[in-house]
């Protein structure tokens, strides 16, 4: 998979975390920050009626460049928002997400795919070119290398961007899933070390 001046192989990346979702593993590895979260038949299910980042956040930090690799689907009758967080943090005083990268599909109120940087949300990137189907189960691979953010969906690069003021991945390492006024399910989470090789990008004259 070629990014701008980088080549990544998500399948070959080092796995930092891999456990199936069970009641026991969820209770051991996650904290519920808001919303209703439970495990059913290997799926982590999040439910919230709030226009708010109702999140389940991992207790352990995963510092450095990371890539989240998982499957997810929206649960009927809901039609929107599959969202994840990495290189993140949580403000315990306000009970809100703090510094973090957040990627999502079927979101931003009108079905966009993209990512944002909290808590000031001055960096947002989204497009409606990706046609979200709420009945489809998606394979998502989302992460960042420094400030180079990428979102891969079903094996295709959907969006990438570079943050000129990247989150310090040696300080912020929280990972989590979100239910934003929706019912959504996640399974088969792997957290990987986002590695890459530099590639030379240039054109060959075509005339």
C-alpha positions, 0 to 999 in steps of 0.5 A: 500500500503506497502512501505519499512517499511511504510504503506500508504493509499492514498485514506484515506489521508487528502485532502489539495487541490481539485478543478476542472480545469476551466479557472477561477480556473487555473488563480486563482491558477496557474502561467505559467512559460513557454509553452502554458497552457489552460483548455478545458473540465476539462483538464489542457493542456500543450504544449511545443516544447522545451527540457525544463521544461515548467511548470504551477506552483501553487501559493500556497505552500504546505509544509510538506509531500505531495502526488499529486493525478491526472489523465493524458494522452499524447495528440496525436501525442505526445508519451512521458512525463507525469511529475509533481513536488512537494516540489519544487521551481522556480528560477525567475532569470533564469526562471528554476525549482530550488530545487524540486522532479519531477516524470514522466512516459514515459520520460527520452528520452526512455520511463522510469518511475522514478523521479529526484531531481533538480536542480543538478540532482545528484539523479535520479531513473528510470526503463523501466520495466513499459511499457508506453502506450501513448494512455492510461489515467493514474491515478498517485499518487506521493509524498514523506515523508521526503526523501522517494519518491514513484510513484504509477500508476493505483493503483500499486507501480511503483517505490520508493527510499530514498533520503539520503539528503532529500529536506526540506519540511518545506521550499520548497512547490511548486507544478506543472505540466510540458510539456517537448517537448510534449502535455499533459493533466491533470485532477482531481488534489488532493493534499494530506497530505502524512501520513503513519504508520511504519511497521515491515519488517522481513521474516518468515523462509521458510524451 
